[in-house]
Amino acid sequence: MNEHQNKLLELLNSESKVYALLAPAFPIDFPHPQIVGMLKELGFEKVAELTFGARMVNYWYKKYIEENPNQKYYIASPCPMIVNVIEKKYPELRQYLIPVVSPMHAMINICRDRHPDYKMVFVSPCQAKRALEAPRFPGLVDIVITFKELSEMLEEKGIKKDSYPDGDYAFDSFITEYTKVYPISGGLAKTAHVRNFFKPEEICIVDGIPNYLKIFDEMKAGISPYRFIDVLNCVGGCVGGPDIKNKDLPLEEKDRLVIEYRDRAIKDPDDGKHGDKEYAEHIDMGTTF
Ligand code: SF4
């Protein structure tokens, strides 16, 4: 067990009530709905996934674009690596980052609004959330644990999916079906309905380091044909996260697992609790870069 796993075990064994928030790429590594019961056996009091947070992020993006219609470029990214690259290498592009928090941040805000006494643990497909995003917002998230680290902990404790028959568990917070594709490259642009604001040729969906550096270079030179850039660091989006246990699965298979989860949620009205924006409209999801 590493220091993060030990810190989480200590928290779960304490008197604190602990909320687990699963990044939306979770179906690649964890079985649904069994993961809810498995995490409760590990010691979490509540378990949520982030899709309602992603819906609120989309709502704030839309609001920002409506209120700032004449901006030259709009960079939309929930990825801390992208924010870091822009801050370090392209400071002139910083003004174009849409000042809205990530779905992780948004969902913690939503859960904390309802359960202010809970500790928040984010389950992440990468360490960038821990190393770059968490320190930017002190007090936001108590622990970030990666998919790989959590898988090892479940294995070590002998917690298996077989003990949890299908349908026994639902998430403890709101969900939104259509934002379940958020971890797939282009999921943000698609679900935020940016085509209502930009022509198709003005929208750029890009992932992978060399690909986005080229776009950023063109933007820096003022010659980019794009106005709205949906950008993620990892190839394929967060489904390509380096700390996914099953990271060697083909990209198509990872996408399939995420889409299958979405399709199952759409078909099964008991699968969760659909989140309407009125539940979270009062919470500020803005930020500064
Ligand atoms: S794109 Fe990669 S680095 Fe960025 S948040 Fe997703 S998994 Fe993390």
Residues whose N, C-alpha, C, O or C-beta is under 5 A from the ligand:
A	BS01	SF4	P78 C79 P80 M81 P125 C126 A128 L232 N233 C234 G237 C238 G241
